């Protein structure tokens, strides 16, 4: 699953990486939580553009996100079943987006102790492109979205058994293109390769959504390049 992530890339770099025609003003965020506005990138006849959406998909058949309070608002959708489930299949067919992330958090279960957060990020410059779908319940309301997940690769499996679907540039092109056939779309919904990411433990301060600062993404106890123990401040 993916329940928290960070995005601290600047707008110019995002526009260059994804070829955006339009991008709203953004500020760094280090603890993005469900139910909050998130930057999503979609494609229309004029090109790719970024816009604010609410993280938590509200089906198009509801009255609105504010009026229909009892409707589930999933922030993740399983990629293995997204094409067939009534809540997701229309969006999967025609309303796909990506959510850029400097990295995402997963929580590792420890025997006899509390879960501990890890941060998973790209090994170099740029950001992850997490596969998403979106809906619009009202013309004057923000769209809502969710992130697609898949089984974890060997690196993330050390922490959790699920991870976001992460798309490389060629896959981003196919995912955002409304003409891409279903079989091609489904072929993209696989775990990212190990070399596409680094993973390391971080502060438990990220457990609280009101904590939002750069220290949340800094490694504790290991170096991100090797996963080896390192000296830490006393």
C-alpha positions in Angstrom: 0.0 0.0 0.0 1.0 3.6 0.0 -0.4 5.8 2.7 2.1 8.6 3.0 4.6 10.2 0.6 6.7 13.2 0.0 7.2 15.7 -2.9 9.9 18.3 -2.5 10.9 18.7 -6.2 10.6 22.2 -7.6 8.1 23.1 -10.3 10.6 23.8 -13.0 12.2 20.3 -12.6 8.8 18.6 -12.6 7.7 20.4 -15.7 10.9 19.3 -17.5 10.7 15.7 -16.3 7.1 15.2 -17.4 6.8 17.7 -20.3 4.1 19.7 -18.7 2.2 22.5 -20.4 0.7 23.8 -17.1 1.6 23.3 -13.5 0.1 25.0 -10.4 2.3 26.6 -7.8 3.7 24.0 -5.4 5.6 24.0 -2.1 7.7 21.2 -0.6 5.8 18.6 1.4 7.3 15.8 3.3 4.3 13.9 4.8 1.5 13.9 2.3 -1.5 12.1 3.8 -4.8 10.8 2.4 -7.7 13.3 2.3 -5.4 16.2 1.4 -4.8 18.0 -1.9 -2.1 16.3 -4.0 -0.4 17.2 -7.3 -1.6 14.9 -10.1 -0.6 14.9 -13.7 -3.1 14.1 -16.5 -3.2 14.4 -20.2 -5.8 16.0 -22.5 -5.9 17.2 -26.1 -3.7 20.1 -25.3 -0.9 18.1 -23.6 0.1 17.2 -20.0 -0.9 19.4 -17.1 -0.6 19.3 -13.4 -3.6 20.0 -11.1 -4.6 19.6 -7.5 -6.8 16.6 -6.7 -8.0 15.2 -3.4 -6.3 12.0 -2.4 -9.1 9.5 -1.9 -11.2 8.5 -4.8 -14.9 9.4 -4.8 -16.9 7.5 -7.5 -18.5 9.6 -10.2 -22.0 8.2 -9.3 -22.0 9.9 -5.8 -23.6 13.3 -5.3 -20.4 14.9 -4.2 -17.4 14.3 -1.9 -18.9 16.6 0.8 -22.6 15.4 0.6 -22.1 11.6 0.4 -20.0 11.1 3.5 -20.7 7.4 3.8 -19.1 6.4 0.5 -15.7 4.9 0.8 -12.8 7.1 -0.4 -10.0 4.6 -1.1 -6.6 6.1 -1.4 -5.1 2.9 -3.0 -6.5 0.5 -5.5 -5.1 -3.0 -6.2 -3.8 -3.1 -9.7 -4.7 -6.8 -10.0 -8.4 -6.0 -9.8 -8.7 -2.3 -10.8 -9.9 -3.0 -14.3 -12.9 -5.1 -13.2 -14.1 -3.5 -9.9 -17.2 -1.2 -10.4 -15.7 1.6 -8.3 -12.5 1.8 -10.4 -13.0 0.4 -13.9 -14.4 3.5 -15.6 -11.5 5.6 -14.2 -9.0 2.9 -15.2 -10.4 3.0 -18.7 -10.5 6.7 -19.3 -9.2 8.8 -16.4 -5.7 7.9 -15.6 -3.0 10.1 -14.0 0.3 10.0 -12.3 1.2 11.3 -8.9 4.9 12.5 -8.7 6.7 11.6 -5.5 10.2 12.3 -4.2 9.7 9.1 -2.2 7.0 7.1 -0.3 6.8 5.7 3.2 6.1 2.1 4.3 5.9 0.7 7.8 7.8 -2.4 8.8 6.3 -4.8 11.3 8.7 -5.7 14.1 8.1 -8.7 16.3 6.9 -7.6 19.8 7.4 -3.9 18.9 5.8 -1.0 17.1 5.9 -0.7 13.3 8.8 1.4 12.1 8.7 3.7 9.0 11.0 3.4 6.0 11.4 5.9 3.2 11.8 4.6 -0.4 13.2 7.1 -2.9 14.8 7.2 -6.4 18.6 6.7 -6.3 19.4 9.9 -8.2 17.7 13.1 -9.5 14.0 13.2 -10.4 10.9 11.7 -8.8 8.8 8.6 -8.9 5.8 8.6 -11.2 3.1 6.7 -9.3 0.3 5.4 -11.4 -3.1 6.8 -10.4 -6.7 7.1 -11.5 -9.1 9.9 -10.9 -12.8 10.9 -10.9 -14.9 14.1 -11.0 -18.2 14.0 -9.1 -19.0 17.7 -9.8 -17.8 20.1 -12.4 -16.9 22.8 -9.8 -15.3 20.4 -7.3 -11.7 19.2 -7.3 -11.2 15.8 -8.9 -10.4 12.9 -6.5 -7.7 10.2 -7.1 -6.1 7.1 -5.8 -2.7 5.3 -6.3 -2.5 1.9 -7.8 -0.5 -0.7 -5.9 1.2 -4.0 -6.8 3.2 -6.7 -5.1 6.4 -5.5 -3.6 9.8 -6.1 -5.2 12.5 -7.7 -3.2 13.7 -4.4 -1.7 10.3 -3.2 -0.5 9.3 -6.7 0.6 11.8 -6.3 3.4 9.4 -3.7 4.8 5.9 -4.4 3.3 4.3 -6.7 0.8 2.7 -4.0 -1.4 4.1 -0.9 -3.1 2.9 1.7 -5.5 3.0 1.1 -9.3 6.0 3.1 -10.4 6.2 4.0 -14.1 9.3 4.7 -16.1 9.2 7.4 -18.8 8.0 5.1 -21.6 5.3 3.7 -19.3 4.2 7.2 -18.3 3.6 7.9 -22.0 1.4 4.8 -22.4 -0.4 5.3 -19.1 -1.4 8.8 -19.8 -2.3 8.2 -23.4 -6.2 7.7 -23.6 -5.7 5.5 -26.7 -3.6 2.8 -25.0 -5.3 -0.6 -25.1 -6.2 -2.4 -21.9 -3.7 -5.2 -22.4 -0.8 -2.7 -22.6 -2.1 -0.8 -19.6 -2.3 -4.0 -17.5 1.3 -4.9 -18.6 2.5 -1.8 -16.9 1.2 -2.7 -13.4 4.2 -4.6 -12.2 6.8 -4.0 -9.4 9.6 -1.5 -10.2 13.1 -3.0 -10.5 15.4 -2.9 -7.5 17.9 -0.5 -9.1 15.1 2.1 -9.4 15.1 2.8 -5.6 16.8 3.2 -2.3 15.2 2.2 1.0 16.1 3.1 4.6 14.5 3.6 8.0 13.4 7.1 9.1 12.1 8.9 12.1 8.8 7.7 13.7 7.8 11.4 13.7 6.3 10.7 10.3 3.6 8.7 12.0 1.9 12.0 12.8 0.5 13.7 9.7 0.9 17.2 11.2 4.7 16.7 11.2 6.0 18.0 7.9 9.7 18.9 7.5 12.8 17.7 5.7 14.1 15.6 8.6 11.3 13.1 8.0 13.1 11.8 4.9 16.6 11.5 6.4 18.0 8.0 7.1 18.4 6.7 10.6 20.8 4.0 11.4 21.9 3.0 7.9 23.3 4.6 4.8 20.7 4.6 2.0 23.3 3.5 -0.6 24.4 0.3 1.1 21.8 -0.4 3.8 24.8 -0.8 6.2 24.8 0.6 9.7 26.2 4.0 10.1 27.1 6.2 13.0 24.2 8.3 14.3 24.1 11.3 16.6 23.8 10.5 20.2 
